[in-house]
Amino acid sequence: MTNKPVYVTQPDLPPLEEFIPYLEEIWSSKVLTNGGRFHQELESALCKYLGVEHISLFTNGTIALITALQALRISGEVITTPYSFVATAHSLLWNGIDPVFVDIDPKTMNLDPKKIEAAITNKTTAIMPVHCYGYPCDTHAIQEIADQYNLKLIYDAAHAFGVKDQQGSILRHGDLSILSFHATKVFNTFEGGAIICPDRKTKEHIDHLKNFGFVNETTVVAAGINGKMNEVQSAMGLLQLKHIDAAIGKRKLIDGYYRKNLESIPGIRCMNMVGNQGGNYSYFPIFIDDDFPLTRDELYQKLKNRNIFTRRYFYPLISEFPMYRNLTSSKLLMDSNAKAASMKVLCLPIYPDLSSESQQAIIELIAEECLAILD
Ligand code: T4K
């Protein structure tokens, strides 16, 4: 292995020469944004690839989340997970909504449906779960609660590009689902995001909201935002789609090799898909239990000293950041599954171009700790 740094992820970039014709077309048409040809083509192509009916493209996942909450006129309190990237809860604060954090299920790392009901008050208007690491939530149980209490359901599916359950795309659940196409994601458009909409009317409304509320040149129907994906991003998406199956295939091999070599190490726990779903191998989280000779942070540091930059997604919990830590629901998480997971998790590098030498080196650096103990 060379001494080149290995990061938790690296964007999958198609050959540059394949991108040039798209740029030439943008240069020649001079259409840079505002729902141009590539934007429209990517929406259609993604509907087909993902197996969903309607999709609205955004400049990034966070603006998509903020707009989704606006589209459904969510207010009051929203139940969400503390075990996610800050954007999940920030999107609520940006809408003047109070997040209410509920603990996770330690098997899926997602909102525990059994704990949601206790957090519902007369101010609750919606639930916003996250398919963390692309591992599906218990969508059936969560939908039942939403139906029973007449709550909206918005999935932060930022990690769940292409993920399926037994019936099809995971993105068809709830009232809306949001994707992120950030550089660090399985499918990237440099920055980017999308809202999956259940019907044409909702998509139209969301399309207006992401364009300042404009319906036509002189009519504004809502206080919208500028959330449009531009033509360069959209072109990148069209090109990425051509390579996405190969990229996910390479990730699957890396995921399998980690499992094969790490699962038998005492104190190292890998996550397993519940049921028979099709994942996207976007992250490879391991959990460092007490019987491993190093703490999570010691292992993180050891790998870092060898130029391997793992990440502790998601540590600290969102509920521990200053703008959230005084909430009542945050204080209830001191001794929670979410807290335990955040103290033990380490996301190992996984991306299509991760070399087998680098992966082997990572595995050996972890495994040698146990051999050292046995000596
Ligand atoms: N909801 C959830 C559940 C999310 O996870 C996210 C984003 C969102 C919503 C919001 O979606 P966006 O608005 O971002 O579309 C990263 C990403 O910035 C963020 O998109 C992502 N979640 C989060 C989980 O991870 P950082 O602060 O860890 O990123 P950064 O810049 O440290 O990148 C990690 C590594 O990736 C770097 O060490 C090297 C590599 N990298 C990164 C970038 C940006 C590259 O090789 N090239 C690059 O261009 O947050």
Residues whose N, C-alpha, C, O or C-beta is under 5 A from the ligand:
A	BS01	T4K	Y7 T9 Q10 P11 N60 G61 T62 S84 F85 A87 T88 V130 D156 A158 S180 F181 H182 A183 T184 G192 G193
